[in-house]
Amino acid sequence: MKQLASRLTIGGFLLALLLWLQPLALSVSPLLGRNVAYWWCAAGLFLLAGVGGSYRAGRIDWQALCKQDVRSPVIFAFLLYGAALWLTSRANMGFHYDHVRQYIALACPLILPFAASQRSHTDWWWLGCALGAVVMATISSYEVFMLGEPRARGYHFWVSWGALGLTMGILPLSAQPPGWQHGWRKGILYLAAAAGVATAILSGSRLTWLAAGAILAWRLGRRSCRAALFASVGALCALLLSSAVPAIAARWQMFGQDLHQYATGDADTSTGLRLVMWREALGAWQQHPWLGVGTEGFHAWLVGAARLGRGPATLQEHGHAHSEILNALASGGILGLVATALVFLLPWWAFSRFESNSPDAPTATAARAGKTLILAFALIGLGDTLLVHFFLLSWYTAVVMLMLGWCRMRADS
């Protein structure tokens, strides 16, 4: 028994350390964040070994621990997403694309709903998110104000950088963890949220700005209709006032100019290229409705469209449709669309059940965080493709599974 307790203590300390490091490492480097996530899952396996020892000793009811009335559909959704990637890749063998990193991003966090239900150390993860958001805001500020870049992009593209910073910053404040509503911890929540919004603003991604306002209205609207109305009006006023900031005003003016150029036949702009890619995605899906053309196949489709004069030459530089739904249709057909929809809808359903059926505060905290992440990815995904990027798919899967594990722990206890 002492050996089991020692194993759980060591595993719990390792998991707490990695919970703190994972978001912080991801804010600096996708490679570092990925490696920490692997060790994180290793710590989960270490804890499961302790759970197995307790089961053999008769101290744990395995059926109660692995009750899967809500957890199984969510895990199935992510497994189906991985299977859809594999099937569409096999159906389009002429266009090879290596999905190994996506498979790893989907598979590794699946241990978390089981391991996290035994020893969570939740405060470490919230603190890691807050520090990660501050780091990303610092990097973004350095790029814009010190290097003179028009937009901050960190180690990736502008939208993906802004999306990661926004979600990492607002998750703690939206979740409202128990014990974080007073004192210095409350200050950390607001500091993290401000850092996340700052990263989104400095990234110049209009989608992340709109997502931030929508999430604010949604969170306040859960309290009362009046709060939702005030939040919506406040977000609209903030949007109008932001036009006084030259960099932000320039982004909105560029959007209007892009639409005007597209109407006159010039699609070689940010917005124009999106509209062309959306049109081509629908065209690819109509010709390959069930399994799509594959990830690399859609890139080849765009190259062919540019050569045939259906779009500007810069269309050849893009490999996805810049829309989560349309990209799923083009690259994966009906199967890809269903799989993509389920990785959003089933976790939302599960978290909604936990939040409404459990009076436990930590369960509600994890459920709110999960729903906030899903909403942010869904809103930004209306005009861009996030899950195609390995580090964002890994972040999304890991957070959903971790929150699901914390919900299971509290709801079963």
C-alpha positions as CSV (number, residue, x, y, z in Angstrom):
1,M,0.0,0.0,0.0
2,K,2.9,2.3,0.8
3,Q,4.4,1.6,-2.6
4,L,1.0,2.5,-4.3
5,A,0.8,5.7,-2.3
6,S,4.3,6.6,-3.3
7,R,3.6,5.9,-6.9
8,L,0.5,8.1,-6.9
9,T,2.4,10.9,-5.1
10,I,5.2,10.8,-7.7
11,G,2.8,10.6,-10.6
12,G,0.6,13.4,-9.2
13,F,3.6,15.7,-8.8
14,L,4.8,14.9,-12.3
15,L,1.3,15.5,-13.7
16,A,0.9,18.8,-11.8
17,L,4.3,20.0,-13.2
18,L,3.3,19.0,-16.7
19,L,-0.1,20.6,-16.4
20,W,1.6,23.8,-15.6
21,L,4.2,23.5,-18.3
22,Q,1.9,22.4,-21.2
23,P,0.1,25.7,-22.0
24,L,3.2,27.7,-21.1
25,A,5.4,25.6,-23.4
26,L,2.9,25.9,-26.2
27,S,2.9,29.6,-26.0
28,V,6.6,29.6,-26.9
29,S,7.0,26.7,-29.3
30,P,4.6,24.2,-30.9
31,L,7.4,21.6,-30.8
32,L,8.1,22.2,-27.1
33,G,4.3,22.1,-26.3
34,R,4.0,18.8,-28.2
35,N,6.8,17.2,-26.3
36,V,5.4,18.3,-23.0
37,A,2.0,16.9,-24.0
38,Y,3.6,13.5,-24.6
39,W,5.1,13.5,-21.2
40,W,1.8,14.7,-19.8
41,C,0.2,11.5,-21.3
42,A,3.0,9.4,-19.9
43,A,2.2,10.8,-16.4
44,G,-1.4,9.8,-17.0
45,L,-0.3,6.3,-17.8
46,F,1.7,6.3,-14.6
47,L,-1.3,7.2,-12.6
48,L,-3.4,4.6,-14.3
49,A,-0.9,2.0,-13.2
50,G,-1.7,3.1,-9.6
51,V,-5.4,2.9,-10.3
52,G,-4.9,-0.7,-11.6
53,G,-3.1,-1.6,-8.3
54,S,-6.0,-0.1,-6.3
55,Y,-8.5,-2.2,-8.4
56,R,-6.6,-5.4,-7.8
57,A,-6.6,-4.6,-4.1
58,G,-10.3,-4.2,-4.2
59,R,-10.3,-0.5,-3.2
60,I,-11.8,0.8,-6.5
61,D,-15.0,-0.1,-8.2
62,W,-13.8,-0.3,-11.9
63,Q,-17.3,-0.1,-13.3
64,A,-18.0,3.1,-11.3
65,L,-14.7,4.6,-12.4
66,C,-15.2,3.8,-16.1
67,K,-18.8,4.7,-16.3
68,Q,-19.1,6.0,-19.9
69,D,-22.6,7.3,-20.4
70,V,-21.3,10.7,-21.4
71,R,-17.6,10.2,-22.0
72,S,-17.8,7.5,-24.7
73,P,-19.6,9.5,-27.4
74,V,-17.0,12.3,-27.1
75,I,-14.1,9.9,-27.4
76,F,-15.8,8.2,-30.3
77,A,-16.1,11.6,-32.0
78,F,-12.3,12.2,-31.9
79,L,-11.7,8.6,-33.0
80,L,-14.1,9.1,-35.9
81,Y,-12.3,12.3,-36.9
82,G,-9.0,10.4,-37.1
83,A,-10.6,7.5,-39.0
84,A,-12.1,10.0,-41.5
85,L,-8.6,11.4,-42.1
86,W,-7.3,8.0,-42.7
87,L,-10.2,6.9,-45.0
88,T,-10.1,10.0,-47.1
89,S,-6.3,9.7,-47.4
90,R,-6.7,6.1,-48.6
91,A,-9.4,7.0,-51.0
92,N,-7.1,9.6,-52.6
93,M,-3.8,7.7,-52.8
94,G,-2.7,9.8,-55.8
95,F,-2.2,12.8,-53.4
96,H,-0.1,11.6,-50.5
97,Y,-0.4,13.6,-47.3
98,D,1.2,12.5,-44.0
99,H,-1.4,12.7,-41.2
100,V,0.8,11.0,-38.6
101,R,1.1,14.2,-36.5
102,Q,-2.7,14.6,-36.6
103,Y,-3.1,11.0,-35.4
104,I,-0.8,11.6,-32.6
105,A,-2.5,14.8,-31.6
106,L,-5.8,12.9,-31.5
107,A,-4.7,9.7,-29.8
108,C,-2.4,10.9,-27.0
109,P,-4.9,13.0,-25.0
110,L,-7.5,10.2,-25.0
111,I,-5.9,8.9,-21.8
112,L,-6.7,12.1,-20.0
113,P,-10.4,11.5,-19.2
114,F,-9.4,8.4,-17.3
115,A,-6.1,9.6,-15.7
116,A,-7.3,13.2,-14.8
117,S,-10.3,11.8,-13.0
118,Q,-8.0,10.4,-10.3
119,R,-5.6,13.3,-9.6
120,S,-6.2,16.6,-11.3
121,H,-4.2,19.5,-9.8
122,T,-6.4,21.9,-11.6
123,D,-4.9,25.1,-10.2
124,W,-1.6,24.3,-11.9
125,W,-3.2,24.2,-15.3
126,W,-5.1,27.4,-14.9
127,L,-1.9,29.1,-13.8
128,G,-0.1,27.7,-16.8
129,C,-2.8,29.1,-19.1
130,A,-2.5,32.5,-17.5
131,L,1.3,32.6,-17.8
132,G,1.1,31.3,-21.4
133,A,-1.3,34.1,-22.4
134,V,1.0,36.7,-20.9
135,V,4.0,35.3,-22.7
136,M,2.1,35.3,-26.0
137,A,1.0,38.9,-25.4
138,T,4.6,39.9,-24.7
139,I,5.9,38.2,-27.9
140,S,3.1,39.9,-29.9
141,S,3.9,43.4,-28.4
142,Y,7.6,42.9,-29.1
143,E,6.9,42.1,-32.8
144,V,4.5,45.0,-33.3
145,F,6.0,47.8,-31.2
146,M,9.7,46.9,-31.2
147,L,10.2,45.2,-34.6
148,G,7.6,47.4,-36.4
149,E,5.6,44.4,-37.8
150,P,2.1,45.4,-38.9
151,R,0.7,42.2,-37.3
152,A,1.9,39.7,-34.8
153,R,2.2,36.1,-35.9
154,G,4.4,34.5,-33.3
155,Y,5.7,31.2,-34.6
156,H,2.8,30.6,-37.0
157,F,0.2,32.4,-39.0
158,W,-1.7,35.5,-37.7
159,V,-5.1,33.8,-37.3
160,S,-3.8,30.7,-35.6
161,W,-1.6,32.7,-33.3
162,G,-4.4,35.0,-32.4
163,A,-6.8,32.1,-31.8
164,L,-4.4,30.3,-29.5
165,G,-3.6,33.4,-27.5
166,L,-7.3,34.3,-27.2
167,T,-8.4,30.9,-26.0
168,M,-5.5,30.5,-23.6
169,G,-6.2,33.9,-22.1
170,I,-10.0,33.7,-21.7
171,L,-10.4,30.1,-20.6
172,P,-9.5,30.8,-16.9
173,L,-11.7,33.8,-16.6
174,S,-14.6,32.2,-18.4
175,A,-14.3,29.0,-16.3
176,Q,-14.1,30.9,-12.9
177,P,-12.2,28.2,-11.0
178,P,-13.2,27.7,-7.3
179,G,-11.0,29.8,-5.1
180,W,-10.0,32.2,-7.9
181,Q,-12.7,34.8,-7.3
182,H,-10.8,36.8,-4.7
183,G,-7.3,38.3,-4.0
184,W,-4.3,37.9,-6.3
185,R,-5.8,34.9,-8.1
186,K,-8.7,37.0,-9.3
187,G,-6.2,39.5,-10.6
188,I,-4.4,36.7,-12.5
189,L,-7.7,35.8,-14.2
190,Y,-8.2,39.3,-15.5
191,L,-4.6,39.7,-16.5
192,A,-4.7,36.5,-18.5
193,A,-7.9,37.6,-20.3
194,A,-6.5,41.0,-21.1
195,A,-3.3,39.3,-22.4
196,G,-5.4,36.9,-24.6
197,V,-7.4,39.8,-26.0
198,A,-4.2,41.8,-26.6
199,T,-2.7,38.9,-28.6
200,A,-5.9,38.6,-30.7
201,I,-5.9,42.4,-31.4
202,L,-2.2,42.5,-32.2
203,S,-2.5,39.5,-34.5
204,G,-4.8,41.6,-36.7
205,S,-7.2,38.7,-37.1
206,R,-10.7,40.2,-37.4
207,L,-12.2,36.8,-36.7
208,T,-10.6,36.6,-33.3
209,W,-11.9,40.1,-32.5
210,L,-15.5,39.1,-33.4
211,A,-15.1,35.8,-31.5
212,A,-13.9,37.6,-28.4
213,G,-17.0,39.9,-28.4
214,A,-19.3,37.0,-29.1
215,I,-17.9,35.0,-26.2
216,L,-18.2,38.0,-23.9
217,A,-21.9,38.4,-24.8
218,W,-22.5,34.6,-24.4
219,R,-20.9,34.4,-21.0
220,L,-22.8,37.4,-19.6
221,G,-26.0,36.3,-21.4
222,R,-25.9,33.2,-19.3
223,R,-26.6,35.3,-16.3
224,S,-29.5,37.3,-17.7
225,C,-31.0,38.7,-20.9
226,R,-30.2,42.2,-19.7
227,A,-26.6,41.3,-19.2
228,A,-26.5,39.8,-22.7
229,L,-28.0,43.0,-24.2
230,F,-25.5,45.2,-22.4
231,A,-22.6,43.0,-23.4
232,S,-23.7,43.0,-27.1
233,V,-24.1,46.8,-27.1
234,G,-20.8,47.2,-25.3
235,A,-19.0,44.9,-27.8
236,L,-20.5,46.9,-30.7
237,C,-19.4,50.2,-29.1
238,A,-16.0,48.8,-28.5
239,L,-15.9,47.8,-32.2
240,L,-16.8,51.3,-33.3
241,L,-14.4,52.9,-30.9
242,S,-11.6,50.6,-32.1
243,S,-11.8,52.4,-35.5
244,A,-10.0,55.2,-33.8
245,V,-6.9,53.0,-33.5
246,P,-5.0,53.2,-36.8
247,A,-3.9,49.6,-37.0
248,I,-7.4,48.3,-36.3
249,A,-9.1,50.8,-38.5
250,A,-6.8,49.8,-41.3
251,R,-7.9,46.2,-41.0
252,W,-11.6,47.1,-41.3
253,Q,-10.9,49.4,-44.2
254,M,-8.9,46.7,-45.9
255,F,-11.9,44.4,-45.5
256,G,-14.2,46.9,-47.3
257,Q,-11.6,47.4,-50.1
258,D,-11.2,43.7,-50.5
259,L,-14.9,43.3,-51.1
260,H,-14.9,46.1,-53.6
261,Q,-12.0,44.7,-55.5
262,Y,-13.6,41.2,-55.6
263,A,-16.8,42.8,-57.0
264,T,-14.7,44.3,-59.8
265,G,-13.0,41.0,-60.6
266,D,-9.8,41.3,-58.6
267,A,-9.7,38.4,-56.1
268,D,-6.0,38.7,-55.2
269,T,-6.7,40.0,-51.6
270,S,-7.2,38.3,-48.2
271,T,-11.0,38.4,-48.4
272,G,-11.1,37.7,-52.2
273,L,-8.9,34.6,-51.9
274,R,-11.2,33.3,-49.1
275,L,-14.3,33.7,-51.3
276,V,-12.6,31.9,-54.2
277,M,-11.4,29.1,-52.0
278,W,-15.0,28.7,-50.6
279,R,-16.3,28.5,-54.1
280,E,-13.7,26.0,-55.1
281,A,-14.3,23.9,-52.0
282,L,-18.0,23.6,-52.9
283,G,-17.0,22.6,-56.4
284,A,-14.6,19.9,-55.2
285,W,-17.2,18.5,-52.9
286,Q,-19.9,18.4,-55.7
287,Q,-17.6,16.2,-57.7
288,H,-16.4,14.0,-54.8
289,P,-19.4,14.1,-52.4
290,W,-18.6,11.2,-50.0
291,L,-14.9,11.1,-49.3
292,G,-13.8,14.4,-50.8
293,V,-10.5,14.9,-52.6
294,G,-8.2,14.6,-49.6
295,T,-6.0,17.2,-47.9
296,E,-3.3,17.3,-50.5
297,G,-5.9,16.7,-53.2
298,F,-7.6,20.0,-52.4
299,H,-4.3,21.8,-52.6
300,A,-3.9,20.3,-56.1
301,W,-7.4,21.3,-56.9
302,L,-6.6,25.0,-56.0
303,V,-3.4,24.8,-58.1
304,G,-5.5,23.6,-61.0
305,A,-8.1,26.3,-60.5
306,A,-5.5,29.0,-60.6
307,R,-4.0,27.6,-63.8
308,L,-7.4,27.5,-65.4
309,G,-8.0,31.1,-64.6
310,R,-10.7,30.5,-61.9
311,G,-8.6,32.4,-59.4
312,P,-5.4,34.5,-59.0
313,A,-1.9,32.9,-59.1
314,T,-1.5,33.3,-55.3
315,L,-4.3,30.7,-54.9
316,Q,-1.6,28.0,-55.5
317,E,0.0,29.0,-52.2
318,H,-2.9,27.7,-50.1
319,G,-3.8,24.2,-49.1
320,H,-7.1,24.5,-47.3
321,A,-10.4,26.3,-47.7
322,H,-10.1,28.8,-44.7
323,S,-13.4,27.5,-43.4
324,E,-13.7,24.5,-41.1
325,I,-17.0,23.3,-42.6
326,L,-16.1,23.9,-46.3
327,N,-12.6,22.4,-45.8
328,A,-14.1,19.3,-44.3
329,L,-16.5,19.0,-47.2
330,A,-13.8,19.5,-49.8
331,S,-11.1,17.3,-48.3
332,G,-13.3,14.7,-46.6
333,G,-16.7,14.8,-48.2
334,I,-19.8,14.0,-46.2
335,L,-17.7,11.7,-43.9
336,G,-15.3,14.6,-43.1
337,L,-18.1,17.0,-42.5
338,V,-19.9,14.6,-40.1
339,A,-16.6,13.9,-38.2
340,T,-15.8,17.6,-37.9
341,A,-19.2,18.5,-36.7
342,L,-19.2,15.8,-34.1
343,V,-15.9,16.9,-32.5
344,F,-17.7,20.2,-31.8
345,L,-21.2,19.0,-31.1
346,L,-20.7,16.0,-28.9
347,P,-18.3,17.7,-26.5
348,W,-20.7,20.6,-26.2
349,W,-23.5,18.2,-25.4
350,A,-21.4,16.4,-22.8
351,F,-20.3,19.6,-21.1
352,S,-23.8,21.0,-21.1
353,R,-25.1,17.8,-19.4
354,F,-22.4,18.1,-16.7
355,E,-23.0,21.8,-16.1
356,S,-26.8,21.3,-15.8
357,N,-26.9,18.0,-13.9
358,S,-24.0,18.5,-11.4
359,P,-24.2,20.9,-8.5
360,D,-20.4,20.5,-8.0
361,A,-18.5,23.7,-8.6
362,P,-15.3,22.1,-10.1
363,T,-17.5,20.2,-12.6
364,A,-19.2,23.5,-13.7
365,T,-15.8,25.1,-14.0
366,A,-14.4,22.4,-16.3
367,A,-17.7,22.4,-18.3
368,R,-17.6,26.2,-18.8
369,A,-14.0,26.0,-19.9
370,G,-14.8,23.3,-22.4
371,K,-17.8,25.1,-23.9
372,T,-15.8,28.3,-24.1
373,L,-13.0,26.6,-26.1
374,I,-15.5,24.9,-28.4
375,L,-17.4,28.2,-29.1
376,A,-14.1,30.0,-29.8
377,F,-12.9,27.4,-32.3
378,A,-16.3,27.2,-33.9
379,L,-16.7,30.9,-34.4
380,I,-13.1,31.4,-35.7
381,G,-13.6,28.3,-37.9
382,L,-16.3,30.0,-39.8
383,G,-13.7,32.0,-41.7
384,D,-10.5,29.9,-41.2
385,T,-9.3,26.4,-40.7
386,L,-7.8,25.7,-37.3
387,L,-7.9,21.9,-36.9
388,V,-5.7,21.4,-39.9
389,H,-2.8,22.8,-37.9
390,F,-1.2,20.2,-35.7
391,F,-0.6,22.3,-32.6
392,L,-4.1,23.7,-32.6
393,L,-5.7,20.2,-33.1
394,S,-3.5,19.0,-30.2
395,W,-4.5,22.0,-28.0
396,Y,-8.2,21.5,-28.8
397,T,-8.2,17.7,-28.2
398,A,-6.1,17.9,-25.0
399,V,-8.2,20.7,-23.4
400,V,-11.5,18.9,-24.2
401,M,-10.3,15.6,-22.9
402,L,-8.8,17.2,-19.8
403,M,-11.9,19.1,-19.0
404,L,-14.0,15.9,-19.6
405,G,-11.7,14.1,-17.1
406,W,-12.2,16.7,-14.5
407,C,-16.0,16.6,-15.0
408,R,-16.0,12.9,-14.7
409,M,-14.1,13.0,-11.4
410,R,-16.5,15.5,-9.9
411,A,-19.7,14.0,-11.2
412,D,-18.8,10.5,-10.2
413,S,-17.6,11.5,-6.7
